[in-house]
């Protein structure tokens, strides 16, 4: 009896595709960001300065 429920749960987990789209979109967004950083070096420098400014503002706000 326990084996039947175990097989049923395993089948439900295998067939469940909830959240799969979110993972695919996150991987695609990461790939686009890496490609943009590689092919547009000026953009990566600009993004670095933006993130540095943001980090300093957050550090100021938290202290």
N, C-alpha and C positions, 0 to 999 in steps of 0.2 A: 504494500500500500504506500509506504514511504517513497519507494522508487518511482511510483507513478507520479506523485506530486513533485518529486525532484525533477523528473523529465519534463513535466508540464511547466514548471518554473523556468527551467533552462531554455525551453523552446520560446517562452514568452520574452525572456531577456534577449535571445538571439534575434527575434523578430521586431523588437522595439527599436525604432529608428528616431525616437525623440531626442532632440539635441544634436543630431548629426549635422543638420544644416548650419547650425551656429558654429560648429567646429570647422566646417568647410569654409565658411565666410571668414572666420578668423585667420585660417591658414592663407587664404587668398589675400587678405589685407596685409598680412605679414610679408608675403612674397612681393606685393606691390611696393611696400615700404622699402624693402631691401633693394629691389631693382631700382627704385628712384634714388636711393642713396649711392648706388654704384654708378649709375649712368649720369647723374647730375651732381657732381661733386660740390658745386657752388650751393646747391640746395642743402646738402648735408651740413655744410659749414653754417649756413643760415639757421638751420634747425638746431644745431648745437648751441648757437648763441641764444636762441629763444628758450631752449630748455635750461640753459644756465641762468638766464634772467628769472625764469619761473621758479627755479630752485632757490635762488637767493630771496625772492619775494616770499616764498613759503617759509623759508628759515626765519625771515624777519617777523612774519606773522605769528609763528609758533613761539617766539621768544618774548 
